[in-house]
Amino acid sequence: MESAFSKLLFHRRVWDEKKLLRDIYHSWYRKIKQYMPSGFPVLEIGGGGGNLKEFCPEVITSDYIFCPWLDINLDAHNLPFKSSSLGCITAIDVLHHLENPLIFLRDAERALVPGGRIILLEPFISPWSWPVYRFIHPEDVDFSTDFFSTEDQKLEKHPFEGNMAMATSIFCRERKRLKQSVPGLDITAREFSDFFLYPMSGGFENPALCPEFLVPLVRKLERLFMPVARFMAYRMLIVMEKRQGGGNN
C-alpha cells in the first residue's frame, strides 16, 4: 500500500494543478470560517496538504502523519492541549478515517472552551450520492457498523482507510445515541451541499469531468436543487458546540 506521506505529497501536487478542486475547497473554507468563533485558538486536524493554512493563516494545522509544512504532529484521539484551551476544532474528510470517532469527540469537548465548536465536513450518503460512493469510490460504505458498541476501543487501520457512512450514521441516523455518548456537545448546524460539481471535479485521484466554461452553469444548477439538498448532497457540514458551563472529562 502506498505510504500515507507519499499520498499527501501527491495531493499537494494535484492541489497546485487543479483549479476547480481549489475553488471547491475554498467554498468549503468560507463556510467553515463563518462558524469559527473568535478569541481563542483554532485547531485543524487531518491538515494533510496544508491547504487551509493558505486561507486561514491563524489556524494551527496538524495531522497524524508527520508533515514538515504543518504546525503539529498529533493523534486526534488524544489531543495535546489543555482543557478549555481551544475555541474551535475543524476537519475536512477526517472523521470517517478515525479509529474511533467517539473518543475523538469526547477529547475535543474536553479541549474546547464553553461555547467552543467542532466543525466537520464529511461525506453524506444521500440517494443521489450512494451509488457513486458505494460502487466507484475506493472507501467502504458500511451502515452495519455500530460505532457506539465499540466507543471506547480504537481499531488498528491504515490512515487512509475509512467508512464513508460514518458521519451519516452518527449525525443523522443515530443522533439520540450520540447525545447520550457525548452529552456536553450539541449539534447546532447541519448543511447539505455539493450535488454535481464536487463529483465532477474528480477529487484528488481522478481527472475532472467538468470543463471550466461549464462551471458557472453547474453552480446555478446546484442552487436550483437546494430545496432537495438532503436527497442530493455529497457533503455534510456539521457544527457541534460545547455547552456553556460544561465540564471537562
C-alpha positions, 0 to 999 in steps of 0.5 A, a space after each residue: 500500500 502506498 505510504 500515507 506521506 507519499 499520498 499527501 505529497 501527491 495531493 499537494 501536487 494535484 492541489 497546485 494543478 487543479 483549479 476547480 478542486 481549489 475553488 471547491 475547497 475554498 467554498 468549503 473554507 468560507 463556510 467553515 470560517 463563518 462558524 469559527 468563533 473568535 478569541 481563542 485558538 483554532 485547531 485543524 486536524 487531518 491538515 494533510 496538504 496544508 491547504 487551509 493554512 493558505 486561507 486561514 493563516 491563524 489556524 494551527 494545522 496538524 495531522 497524524 502523519 508527520 508533515 514538515 509544512 504543518 504546525 503539529 504532529 498529533 493523534 486526534 484521539 488524544 489531543 495535546 492541549 489543555 482543557 478549555 484551551 481551544 475555541 474551535 476544532 475543524 476537519 475536512 474528510 477526517 472523521 470517517 478515517 478515525 479509529 474511533 470517532 467517539 473518543 475523538 469527540 469526547 477529547 475535543 469537548 474536553 479541549 474546547 472552551 464553553 461555547 467552543 465548536 467542532 466543525 466537520 465536513 464529511 461525506 453524506 450518503 444521500 440517494 443521489 450520492 450512494 451509488 457513486 460512493 458505494 460502487 466507484 469510490 475506493 472507501 467502504 460504505 458500511 451502515 452495519 457498523 455500530 460505532 457506539 458498541 465499540 466507543 471506547 476501543 480504537 481499531 488498528 487501520 491504515 490512515 487512509 482507510 475509512 467508512 464513508 457512512 460514518 458521519 451519516 450514521 452518527 449525525 443523522 441516523 443515530 443522533 439520540 445515541 450520540 447525545 447520550 455518548 457525548 452529552 456536553 456537545 450539541 449539534 447546532 448546524 447541519 448543511 447539505 451541499 455539493 450535488 454535481 460539481 464536487 463529483 465532477 471535479 474528480 477529487 484528488 485521484 481522478 481527472 475532472 469531468 467538468 470543463 471550466 466554461 461549464 462551471 458557472 452553469 453547474 453552480 446555478 444548477 446546484 442552487 436550483 436543487 437546494 430545496 432537495 439538498 438532503 436527497 442530493 448532497 455529497 457533503 455534510 457540514 456539521 457544527 457541534 458546540 460545547 455547552 456553556 458551563 460544561 465540564 471537562 472529562 
